[in-house]
Amino acid sequence: MPDLFTTLATSPVARRVGVPQPTRLRRFAPGEPLCDSPVLVAGGGAFAGAVRDHLASLGVTTVDALEVAEVAEGAVDGTPPVTDAGRLGAVVLDLSDAVDLGDLDRLRTLGAPAVRRLARNARVVVVGRDPDTVTDLEAAVTQRALEGFVRSLGKELRHGATANLVLAQGDRPDGVVSAVAFFLSGRSAYVDGQVVVVGDTPTPARSTTLLAGQVAVVTGAARGIGADIARVLARDGARVVAVDVPSAGQALAAVANEVGGTALQLDITAPDAGTRIVEHARGRHGGLDVVVHNAGITRDRLLVNLDEQQWSSVVAVNLRSVLRMNEALLAEGGLGDGGRIVCVSSIAGLAGNRGQTNYAVSKAGVVGLVHALSRRVAGRGITVNAVAPGFIETEMTARIPFATREVGRRMNSLQQAGLPLDVAEAVCWLAQPTSGAVTGQVLRVCGQSLLGA
Ligand SMILES: NC(=O)c1ccc[n+]([C@@H]2O[C@H](COP(=O)([O-])OP(=O)(O)OC[C@H]3O[C@@H](n4cnc5c(N)ncnc54)[C@H](O)[C@@H]3O)[C@@H](O)[C@H]2O)c1
């Protein structure tokens, strides 16, 4: 159901007076092509070839350059009229070879004509190198500069188009290709202006049944984002254990039945929560490969009005339980080698938010956990990442006072709130075996929210 703002903003009167119209975002649907218009893959970097090969294997048409004639034809002030047939579905600019500031000109010379030709809901993906792995000073500065381009372009693009950056730590193309494919697809509909660092870890070949044979646990699965995470995990082939508090038992059972998984009624703050999850997953499904720490609560008040219960309950559910459960999940007999831990943080944990000191403490702590734990378990091939949702339409955000809610929905480059499905898609990408080169990352799913952008 459209919210009040959308109803007003899309009314005939609003359209006539030029109120900006939020675009219906292109979201993933099984069986649909990764991208249905041609993709320009340009730049002199070493990953462009692997990206082209991958897109070709999926039946996506790629072009290496825009024909000069195409750009100049009918140009008025250098701006050609573009027909729908001539539109690009995406642009991948591989600048991983950029070593001096002059190389950055390619962002403009390749990017500007391509951006003019973008279709609705197009994607721009820049590929670079993680500056922390580059020894030459100017080369490191040049690579860091790519971030400014992507974050600004994300704010310039319209009609549901997004811009994101993939930074490689090594020369292995598999992880880079996986990240580029995610950003090109409808799975990343609400991810805009973001940076993902990809390690040099070998990853398994891609498969069409992305999570086939995997056992995945998701906490807080009875409703909202958690329910959609359970649905997308199952859609992608995983057997799902849906966890939520006993008082949500009926809704939890409905979700578990819908996805053909099992339900585990459990308060995650219980001291033995991790052990019970491991026992259930092993006993009912024979193993445990993916854990999604999604359950969370808010108790919003200004700091001066927060009581002890409002503070400690939020920290207990959102952070302490995750820390404690991980001990059991990572112990002998828990999560297998090559496993995936995906946490759900929040942009409030990155940028802070008025009235949410308790919540922001808990969600910033989750970011700290991801950074610290990812290094500790890397030797076992286990990855630890988080998504940081912005404003997502759920029962949690439905409780926000009206005016604050309306502002929260619009204050992002895509001019709309995200859906639980958008967060679920990002979680499930991080959960895939093919995402093994991505660890210690916090991926914002916020439409490039202005909050701490
Ligand atoms: N909705 C948003 O805009 C938004 C934005 C940023 C982050 N998040 C985060 O996303 C996650 C899901 O949010 P949502 O909007 O779907 O929330 P929601 O309130 O709709 O659902 C949360 C679920 O967690 C369960 N839960 C709460 N405490 C639990 C406990 N102790 N043990 C087991 N289960 C418990 C609830 O019963 C509920 O089913 C949370 O971590 C939240 O902080 C949400």
The ligand as an ORCA input file, in Angstrom:
! r2SCAN-3c Opt
* xyz 0 1
  N      13.133     -1.313      9.715
  C      14.155     -0.523      9.528
  O      14.041      0.540      8.895
  C      15.514     -0.902     10.054
  C      16.564     -0.015      9.822
  C      17.824     -0.341     10.280
  C      18.035     -1.540     10.930
  N      17.003     -2.385     11.158
  C      17.293     -3.631     11.865
  O      16.777     -4.714     11.116
  C      16.436     -5.792     11.993
  C      14.995     -6.221     11.723
  O      14.179     -5.070     11.888
  P      12.618     -5.053     11.540
  O      12.286     -3.679     11.102
  O      12.250     -6.202     10.689
  O      12.033     -5.231     13.024
  P      10.679     -5.904     13.533
  O      10.430     -5.306     14.873
  O       9.598     -5.819     12.510
  O      11.125     -7.447     13.691
  C      12.099     -7.831     14.620
  C      11.870     -9.292     14.983
  O      12.867     -9.631     15.970
  C      12.210    -10.414     16.963
  N      12.914    -10.312     18.257
  C      12.998     -9.218     19.058
  N      13.649     -9.548     20.192
  C      13.965    -10.867     20.105
  C      14.609    -11.778     20.974
  N      15.054    -11.400     22.186
  N      14.757    -13.058     20.574
  C      14.311    -13.469     19.356
  N      13.682    -12.639     18.495
  C      13.499    -11.356     18.870
  C      10.811     -9.801     17.054
  O       9.898    -10.674     17.702
  C      10.505     -9.542     15.596
  O       9.891    -10.650     14.985
  C      16.674     -5.279     13.406
  O      17.940     -5.690     13.852
  C      16.653     -3.769     13.219
  O      17.378     -3.106     14.228
  C      15.749     -2.095     10.738
*
